[in-house]
Amino acid sequence: MEKMGEKPAAKKPVVALVKPVAHTLEISPPFKLVFVTIAAWTAFWLLIGLLATLRYPDPPAVQTADFCFELAKLGFVAMIGLLGGKVL
């Protein structure tokens, strides 16, 4: 019981416990630099391959376009690998 003139005891606030976030993904500046560079080179090789295919349909240009598309595929696989490695 409270005495005369005393303030009532403060009630403790009810606070729900917050679950910790299991997977926070922090992306470092060097990772961003490498990822953006690979993405830019991939887009560049796709563009060059498309231009070579559409503009010059002769066999040497088709071989050049195939090579450019191979480089673009490698860039795409590199981006997937970077993202997969970052999640793990």
DSSP file (Angstrom, degrees, kcal/mol; ACC not computed):
  #  RESIDUE AA STRUCTURE BP1 BP2  ACC     N-H-->O    O-->H-N    N-H-->O    O-->H-N    TCO  KAPPA ALPHA  PHI   PSI    X-CA   Y-CA   Z-CA
    1    1 A M              0   0    0      0, 0.0     2,-0.3     0, 0.0     0, 0.0   0.000 360.0 360.0 360.0 154.8    0.0    0.0    0.0
    2    2 A E        -     0   0    0      4,-0.1     2,-0.2     1,-0.1     3,-0.1  -0.676 360.0-126.2 -95.6 147.0    1.0    3.5   -0.6
    3    3 A K    >   -     0   0    0     -2,-0.3     3,-1.7     1,-0.1     2,-0.1  -0.467  43.6 -78.6 -84.8 163.2    1.5    6.1    2.1
    4    4 A M  T 3  S+     0   0    0      1,-0.2    -1,-0.1    -2,-0.2     3,-0.1  -0.401 116.4  14.8 -61.9 130.1   -0.2    9.4    2.0
    5    5 A G  T 3  S+     0   0    0      1,-0.3    -1,-0.2    -2,-0.1     2,-0.2   0.316  96.2 120.8  89.1  -7.7    1.5   11.9   -0.4
    6    6 A E    <   -     0   0    0     -3,-1.7    -1,-0.3     1,-0.1     3,-0.1  -0.623  66.0-114.9 -89.4 150.1    3.6    9.3   -2.2
    7    7 A K        -     0   0    0     -2,-0.2    -4,-0.1     1,-0.1     3,-0.1  -0.534  38.0-100.6 -77.4 147.0    3.2    8.8   -5.9
    8    8 A P        -     0   0    0      0, 0.0    -1,-0.1     0, 0.0     2,-0.1  -0.348  48.8 -90.3 -64.5 150.3    1.9    5.4   -7.1
    9    9 A A        -     0   0    0      1,-0.1     2,-0.2    -3,-0.1    -7,-0.0  -0.382  46.0-112.5 -63.6 135.0    4.6    3.0   -8.3
   10   10 A A        -     0   0    0     -3,-0.1     2,-0.3    -2,-0.1    -1,-0.1  -0.459  28.1-124.3 -71.7 138.3    5.2    3.3  -12.0
   11   11 A K        -     0   0    0     -2,-0.2    -1,-0.1     1,-0.1     3,-0.0  -0.603  24.6-113.7 -81.8 143.3    4.1    0.3  -14.0
   12   12 A K        -     0   0    0     -2,-0.3     2,-0.1     1,-0.1    -1,-0.1  -0.587  35.4-114.0 -74.7 134.7    6.8   -1.3  -16.2
   13   13 A P        -     0   0    0      0, 0.0     2,-0.7     0, 0.0    -1,-0.1  -0.414  24.9-119.1 -69.2 145.5    6.0   -0.9  -19.9
   14   14 A V        -     0   0    0     -2,-0.1     2,-0.5    -3,-0.0    -3,-0.0  -0.766  36.6-176.5 -86.5 119.5    5.2   -4.0  -21.8
   15   15 A V        -     0   0    0     -2,-0.7     2,-0.3     3,-0.0     3,-0.0  -0.970  21.2-133.8-122.1 128.9    7.7   -4.4  -24.5
   16   16 A A        -     0   0    0     -2,-0.5     2,-0.2     1,-0.1    -2,-0.0  -0.607  30.2-112.1 -78.6 139.1    7.7   -7.2  -27.1
   17   17 A L        -     0   0    0     -2,-0.3     2,-0.5     1,-0.1    -1,-0.1  -0.500  27.9-135.0 -71.3 137.5   11.0   -8.9  -27.6
   18   18 A V        -     0   0    0     -2,-0.2    -1,-0.1    -3,-0.0     3,-0.0  -0.811  13.9-129.0 -97.1 130.1   12.5   -8.3  -31.1
   19   19 A K        -     0   0    0     -2,-0.5     2,-0.1     1,-0.1     3,-0.0  -0.582  29.6-113.0 -75.1 136.3   13.9  -11.2  -32.9
   20   20 A P        -     0   0    0      0, 0.0     2,-0.4     0, 0.0    -1,-0.1  -0.434  31.8-108.1 -68.8 144.4   17.4  -10.6  -34.2
   21   21 A V        -     0   0    0      1,-0.2     3,-0.3    -2,-0.1    -3,-0.0  -0.604  28.1-158.1 -74.9 124.6   17.7  -10.4  -37.9
   22   22 A A  S    S+     0   0    0     -2,-0.4     2,-0.6     1,-0.2    -1,-0.2   0.914  76.7  31.8 -74.3 -43.4   19.5  -13.5  -39.0
   23   23 A H        +     0   0    0      2,-0.1     2,-0.6     0, 0.0    -1,-0.2  -0.792  62.2 169.1-124.8  89.9   20.9  -12.4  -42.4
   24   24 A T        -     0   0    0     -2,-0.6     2,-0.8    -3,-0.3     0, 0.0  -0.888  25.6-146.8 -95.6 128.2   21.8   -8.8  -42.8
   25   25 A L        -     0   0    0     -2,-0.6     2,-0.6     2,-0.0    62,-0.1  -0.835  12.8-169.2-101.6 107.4   23.7   -8.4  -46.0
   26   26 A E        -     0   0    0     -2,-0.8     2,-0.6    60,-0.1    -2,-0.0  -0.858   8.4-154.8 -97.2 124.5   26.3   -5.7  -45.8
   27   27 A I        -     0   0    0     -2,-0.6    -2,-0.0     4,-0.0    59,-0.0  -0.878   9.2-145.8-104.5 120.5   27.8   -4.8  -49.1
   28   28 A S     >  -     0   0    0     -2,-0.6     4,-2.1     1,-0.1     5,-0.2  -0.438  22.6-113.7 -82.0 156.1   31.3   -3.3  -49.1
   29   29 A P  H  > S+     0   0    0      0, 0.0     4,-2.4     0, 0.0     5,-0.2   0.877 115.6  53.5 -59.2 -39.8   32.5   -0.7  -51.6
   30   30 A P  H  > S+     0   0    0      0, 0.0     4,-2.4     0, 0.0     5,-0.2   0.902 108.6  50.8 -63.0 -36.3   35.0   -3.0  -53.2
   31   31 A F  H  > S+     0   0    0      2,-0.2     4,-2.7     1,-0.2     5,-0.2   0.927 110.5  49.0 -63.3 -43.8   32.3   -5.6  -53.8
   32   32 A K  H  X S+     0   0    0     -4,-2.1     4,-2.8     1,-0.2     5,-0.3   0.911 110.8  51.1 -60.9 -42.3   30.1   -2.9  -55.4
   33   33 A L  H  X S+     0   0    0     -4,-2.4     4,-2.2     2,-0.2    -2,-0.2   0.929 113.0  43.9 -61.8 -46.8   32.9   -1.8  -57.6
   34   34 A V  H  X S+     0   0    0     -4,-2.4     4,-2.5     2,-0.2     5,-0.2   0.921 115.3  48.7 -65.3 -44.0   33.7   -5.3  -58.9
   35   35 A F  H  X S+     0   0    0     -4,-2.7     4,-2.5     1,-0.2    -2,-0.2   0.930 113.3  45.7 -64.2 -45.8   30.0   -6.1  -59.4
   36   36 A V  H  X S+     0   0    0     -4,-2.8     4,-2.4    -5,-0.2    -1,-0.2   0.884 112.4  52.2 -66.3 -37.4   29.2   -2.9  -61.3
   37   37 A T  H  X S+     0   0    0     -4,-2.2     4,-2.5    -5,-0.3    -2,-0.2   0.931 111.3  45.9 -63.7 -45.4   32.4   -3.3  -63.4
   38   38 A I  H  X S+     0   0    0     -4,-2.5     4,-2.4     1,-0.2    -2,-0.2   0.905 112.8  50.9 -64.2 -40.5   31.4   -6.9  -64.4
   39   39 A A  H  X S+     0   0    0     -4,-2.5     4,-2.3    -5,-0.2    -2,-0.2   0.899 110.9  48.8 -63.6 -39.9   27.8   -5.8  -65.1
   40   40 A A  H  X S+     0   0    0     -4,-2.4     4,-2.5     2,-0.2    -2,-0.2   0.925 112.2  47.3 -66.7 -44.0   29.1   -2.9  -67.3
   41   41 A W  H  X S+     0   0    0     -4,-2.5     4,-2.6     2,-0.2     5,-0.2   0.888 111.1  52.5 -64.6 -37.6   31.5   -5.2  -69.2
   42   42 A T  H  X S+     0   0    0     -4,-2.4     4,-2.1     2,-0.2    -2,-0.2   0.937 111.3  45.7 -62.6 -46.2   28.7   -7.8  -69.7
   43   43 A A  H  X S+     0   0    0     -4,-2.3     4,-2.3     1,-0.2    -2,-0.2   0.892 112.2  52.9 -63.3 -39.4   26.3   -5.1  -71.1
   44   44 A F  H  X S+     0   0    0     -4,-2.5     4,-2.6     1,-0.2    -2,-0.2   0.932 110.2  45.9 -61.7 -47.0   29.1   -3.8  -73.3
   45   45 A W  H  X S+     0   0    0     -4,-2.6     4,-2.4     1,-0.2    -1,-0.2   0.853 111.3  53.0 -68.8 -33.3   29.9   -7.3  -74.8
   46   46 A L  H  X S+     0   0    0     -4,-2.1     4,-2.4    -5,-0.2    -1,-0.2   0.927 111.1  47.0 -63.6 -43.2   26.2   -7.9  -75.3
   47   47 A L  H  X S+     0   0    0     -4,-2.3     4,-2.6     2,-0.2    -2,-0.2   0.927 113.1  47.5 -64.6 -45.3   25.9   -4.6  -77.2
   48   48 A I  H  X S+     0   0    0     -4,-2.6     4,-2.6     1,-0.2    -1,-0.2   0.909 112.4  50.6 -63.3 -41.4   28.9   -5.3  -79.4
   49   49 A G  H  X S+     0   0    0     -4,-2.4     4,-2.1     2,-0.2    -2,-0.2   0.907 111.4  47.6 -62.7 -42.1   27.7   -8.8  -80.1
   50   50 A L  H  X S+     0   0    0     -4,-2.4     4,-2.7     2,-0.2     5,-0.3   0.915 112.6  48.8 -65.4 -42.1   24.3   -7.6  -81.2
   51   51 A L  H  X S+     0   0    0     -4,-2.6     4,-2.4     1,-0.2     5,-0.5   0.917 112.2  48.3 -63.7 -42.2   25.8   -4.9  -83.4
   52   52 A A  H  X S+     0   0    0     -4,-2.6     4,-1.3    -5,-0.2    -1,-0.2   0.885 114.8  46.1 -65.9 -37.3   28.1   -7.4  -85.0
   53   53 A T  H  < S+     0   0    0     -4,-2.1    -2,-0.2    -5,-0.2    -1,-0.2   0.926 120.2  36.6 -70.8 -45.0   25.3   -9.8  -85.6
   54   54 A L  H  < S+     0   0    0     -4,-2.7    -2,-0.2    -5,-0.2    -3,-0.2   0.835 122.3  41.4 -80.1 -32.8   22.8   -7.4  -87.0
   55   55 A R  H  < S+     0   0    0     -4,-2.4    -3,-0.2    -5,-0.3    -2,-0.1   0.899 122.9  29.2 -85.3 -41.7   25.1   -5.1  -88.9
   56   56 A Y     <  +     0   0    0     -4,-1.3    -1,-0.3    -5,-0.5    -2,-0.0  -0.872  58.6 179.7-125.0  98.0   27.5   -7.5  -90.6
   57   57 A P        +     0   0    0      0, 0.0    -1,-0.1     0, 0.0    -4,-0.1   0.320  45.4 117.0 -82.7  11.5   26.0  -11.0  -91.3
   58   58 A D  S  > S-     0   0    0      1,-0.1     4,-1.9     4,-0.0     3,-0.5  -0.384  80.4-103.4 -76.8 160.1   29.2  -12.4  -92.9
   59   59 A P  H  > S+     0   0    0      0, 0.0     4,-2.3     0, 0.0     5,-0.2   0.842 117.0  52.3 -56.5 -42.0   31.0  -15.3  -91.2
   60   60 A P  H  > S+     0   0    0      0, 0.0     4,-2.1     0, 0.0     5,-0.1   0.903 111.5  47.9 -63.2 -36.1   33.9  -13.4  -89.6
   61   61 A A  H  > S+     0   0    0     -3,-0.5     4,-2.6     2,-0.2     5,-0.1   0.863 109.6  52.9 -69.7 -34.4   31.4  -11.0  -88.0
   62   62 A V  H  X S+     0   0    0     -4,-1.9     4,-2.5     2,-0.2    -1,-0.2   0.893 109.0  49.5 -67.3 -38.8   29.3  -13.9  -86.8
   63   63 A Q  H  X S+     0   0    0     -4,-2.3     4,-2.2     2,-0.2    -2,-0.2   0.903 111.5  49.4 -64.6 -40.2   32.4  -15.5  -85.2
   64   64 A T  H  X S+     0   0    0     -4,-2.1     4,-2.4     2,-0.2    -2,-0.2   0.910 111.0  49.6 -63.6 -42.1   33.1  -12.2  -83.5
   65   65 A A  H  X S+     0   0    0     -4,-2.6     4,-2.5     2,-0.2    -2,-0.2   0.904 109.0  52.1 -64.3 -40.8   29.6  -11.9  -82.3
   66   66 A D  H  X S+     0   0    0     -4,-2.5     4,-2.0     1,-0.2    -1,-0.2   0.909 109.8  49.4 -61.1 -41.1   29.7  -15.5  -80.9
   67   67 A F  H  X S+     0   0    0     -4,-2.2     4,-2.1     2,-0.2    -2,-0.2   0.910 110.6  50.1 -63.6 -41.8   32.9  -14.6  -79.0
   68   68 A C  H  X S+     0   0    0     -4,-2.4     4,-2.1     1,-0.2    -2,-0.2   0.895 110.0  50.4 -63.7 -39.6   31.2  -11.4  -77.6
   69   69 A F  H  X S+     0   0    0     -4,-2.5     4,-2.2     2,-0.2    -1,-0.2   0.854 107.6  54.0 -68.2 -33.2   28.3  -13.5  -76.5
   70   70 A E  H  X S+     0   0    0     -4,-2.0     4,-2.2     2,-0.2    -2,-0.2   0.914 108.9  48.4 -64.3 -41.8   30.6  -16.0  -74.8
   71   71 A L  H  X S+     0   0    0     -4,-2.1     4,-2.1     1,-0.2    -2,-0.2   0.884 110.5  51.5 -64.6 -37.8   32.2  -13.1  -72.9
   72   72 A A  H  X S+     0   0    0     -4,-2.1     4,-2.3     2,-0.2    -2,-0.2   0.891 108.7  51.2 -65.8 -38.8   28.8  -11.8  -71.9
   73   73 A K  H  X S+     0   0    0     -4,-2.2     4,-2.5     2,-0.2    -2,-0.2   0.911 109.0  51.0 -63.6 -41.5   27.8  -15.3  -70.6
   74   74 A L  H  X S+     0   0    0     -4,-2.2     4,-2.3     1,-0.2    -2,-0.2   0.898 109.8  50.3 -61.9 -39.6   31.0  -15.4  -68.6
   75   75 A G  H  X S+     0   0    0     -4,-2.1     4,-2.2     2,-0.2    -1,-0.2   0.903 109.9  50.0 -64.6 -40.6   30.1  -12.0  -67.1
   76   76 A F  H  X S+     0   0    0     -4,-2.3     4,-2.2     2,-0.2    -2,-0.2   0.919 111.5  48.1 -63.8 -43.1   26.6  -13.2  -66.2
   77   77 A V  H  X S+     0   0    0     -4,-2.5     4,-2.5     1,-0.2    -1,-0.2   0.877 109.6  53.9 -64.8 -37.0   28.0  -16.3  -64.5
   78   78 A A  H  X S+     0   0    0     -4,-2.3     4,-2.5     2,-0.2    -1,-0.2   0.898 108.2  49.5 -64.4 -39.8   30.5  -14.1  -62.6
   79   79 A M  H  X S+     0   0    0     -4,-2.2     4,-2.5     2,-0.2     5,-0.2   0.920 111.1  49.0 -65.2 -42.6   27.7  -11.9  -61.3
   80   80 A I  H  X S+     0   0    0     -4,-2.2     4,-2.7     1,-0.2    -2,-0.2   0.913 112.3  49.5 -61.6 -42.4   25.7  -14.9  -60.2
   81   81 A G  H  X S+     0   0    0     -4,-2.5     4,-2.5     2,-0.2    -2,-0.2   0.895 110.0  50.2 -64.5 -40.5   28.8  -16.3  -58.5
   82   82 A L  H  X S+     0   0    0     -4,-2.5     4,-1.9     2,-0.2    -2,-0.2   0.932 113.6  45.0 -63.4 -44.8   29.5  -13.0  -56.7
   83   83 A L  H  X S+     0   0    0     -4,-2.5     4,-1.8     2,-0.2    -2,-0.2   0.907 114.1  49.2 -66.2 -40.9   25.9  -12.8  -55.4
   84   84 A G  H  X S+     0   0    0     -4,-2.7     4,-1.5     1,-0.2    -2,-0.2   0.894 112.3  48.1 -65.1 -39.2   25.9  -16.4  -54.4
   85   85 A G  H  < S+     0   0    0     -4,-2.5    -1,-0.2     1,-0.2    -2,-0.2   0.834 109.2  53.8 -69.6 -32.0   29.2  -16.0  -52.6
   86   86 A K  H  < S+     0   0    0     -4,-1.9    -1,-0.2    -5,-0.2    -2,-0.2   0.861 106.9  51.2 -71.1 -34.9   28.0  -12.9  -50.8
   87   87 A V  H  <        0   0    0     -4,-1.8    -1,-0.2     1,-0.3    -2,-0.2   0.878 360.0 360.0 -70.1 -37.3   24.9  -14.6  -49.4
   88   88 A L     <        0   0    0     -4,-1.5    -1,-0.3    -5,-0.2    -2,-0.2   0.503 360.0 360.0 -72.1 360.0   26.9  -17.5  -48.0
